[in-house]
């Protein structure tokens, strides 16, 4: 039956003929999002292809499409997460309209996901309470998410939408590059007449 351990074992069997029999049975029973996700996480190219085919065939704007994206994004398998980002981009016309998507993805620890979220915020000029929280978390990461951090910095340079305390914290960093960037942003805020809470232009 669909979802059973026996059917999954058949789909990842070492013998190709048995695998094909497993896929045929799975399609006959009706593959579910959870089962397709297990196939993708098996790291067996053929099974991954079967899972991808299922996800790509899901009707647009269906509940399964939404569940599929969230399940793939949360997968411990990096290749599945990479596919999920491409899936999101390919269906952005409708998946991108869900207001809860970016706040949810902004809490993800995966660096590729953080980069995608940072780019979406900058390009779409997203204004939402989660944005400052996300950007502060990315900026505070040490030796991680360099691409995401660069995008966040570019966005902050455009908007200056970051609190002075976070910039002061970065200005005191042992990382010279980070400190210099933070001082420049603090200077911009001070020249704009904003309260920089302890940072004074001499």
N, C-alpha and C positions, 0 to 999 in steps of 0.2 A: 504493500500500500504506500501511497505518497507520504513522504516524511519519515519512513521507517529506516532504521540503520541498515537493514538488509538491502533495500533499494539503493541507498547511497553507496554501500560497498560494491554493489554491482556496477554502478556508474563510474567507479574509480578502479575497477578490476584491472589487473595487469594484462589480461587478454582483450585485445581490441573488439573481438566479436561479442564478448560478454558486455563490454562497455556500451556498445551500440544497442544491444538488447535492453540494457538498463535505461538508456536515453529514450528509447521507443516506449518503454513502460511508463517512464516518468511523464512523457508528453501525453500519453493516453490517460493517465490519472489526472493530469493537470498540474504542471509544475507551480510551486508556490514561491513567493519571494524568499522565504527562509531557506528552502531547498536549493534554489538557484544561487543564493549567497554561499551556502556550504560547498556547492560545486566550484565556485570561483575561488574559494579559500583553500581548495584542495591542492593548488599549485600544479595540477595536471593540465597541460595546455588544452587538451581536448575537452575536459570537463569545464575548464574556464571559458572556453569558446561557447559551450552549451549554455552556461549561465549568462554570458554576455548577450547571446542571441535572445534569451528570454527577456532580459531587461530592455534591450533595444526594441522589442516588439510590444512592450506595454503601451496601452493607449495613453495619449497625452491627457493630462489633467485628471487622471484617475487616482484613486487613493493608493493603488499599488505602486504607481510611479513615485509618489511622495515617500511611501514606506521604503521603496527600493533605494532611493537616494540616501535617506537617513541611515539605513542598514549598511550600505556600502561605505559611507563616510566613517561610520563607527567601527568598521572592520579592523582587526589587528593586522591584517595582511596589507602591506604597503601597495602591492600591485592593484588590489581591489580599490584602495583609496584613490589611486591615480586614475583608474577607470571612472570612479565616481565623479571626480572633478571634470573629466571630459564629458560625462553624462550630463552634469549640471550645465556646462557650457552649451552643449548641443541642444538642450531643452530649456534654455534660459528664458525664452519668450513666455512660458507659462510657469516654470518652476521659480523664475526670478520674481514673480509677482507675489509670492507668499511672504508676508512681512516677518514671519517668525524664522525664516531660513537663515539670514545673516546673523542675527543674534545667537542662534543655536551654533552655527559654524564658528562664530568668533570665540567660542569657549574650547575649541579643539586644540590639542597640543601638537598636531602634525604640522611640520613646517610648510609643506606644500599647501595645505588647507589655509594656514595663516596668510601665506602669500596671495592666494586667490581671494580671500576675504579683504585683505588690505587693498588689492587692486580694484575690487568691486566698490569699496567705500570711496576711493579716490576718483574713479571714473564716473560713478553715478552721483557723486557729491552727497553721499548719505549723511543725513543729520538725525541722530538718534542717541539716546543716553548711553547705549552700549558702546558707541564708537570710541569715546574717550577712555573708557575702561579697557577696551581691547588694545588701543594704541599705546596706552601706558604699560600694559603687560608686555607687549612686543618690545618696546624700547628698553625695558628693564632686563630683558633676557641677555645673558652674557654668552658670547660665542655661539649664538644660535639664530636661526631664522634671519640670516643676513639680507636675503632678497625682500622678505616681508618688512624688515626694519627700514630698508632704503625707501620702500614705497610709502611707509608711514611717515618717514621724515619729509619726503616730498610733499605729502598731503598737509602736514603741519606747517611747512614753510609757506604754503598757500593760504592757510586758514588761521594759523596761530591758535587753533582751538586745543590748547593744552594748558593745564594749570602751572603756575610758576614754580610751585613746590617740586613738581616732578622734574622740571628743567634744572632747578638748583641741585637736586639730587644727582642728575646726570652730569652737571657741571663740576661736581666734586669727584667724579669717577676717575679711576686710575687710567682709564682708556683716554688717551689724549684726543683722539678723533671724536669720541662721543662728547667729551667735555667742551671742546671748541665749538661743536655744533650747537650744544645747549646754550652756551654763552651768547652765540649769535642770535638765537631765538629769544633769549631773555632781553637782549639789547633791543630787538625789534619791538617787543612788548612794552619796554620802558619808553621808547621813543613814541610809541602810539598812545602813551598816557595811561597804560594799564598798571595795576598794582602788581609789582613783582616781588612783594613780600620778602624783603631782605636783600635783594639785588639792587645795588645803587650804581648809576653811571658816574664816574669821576670826571 
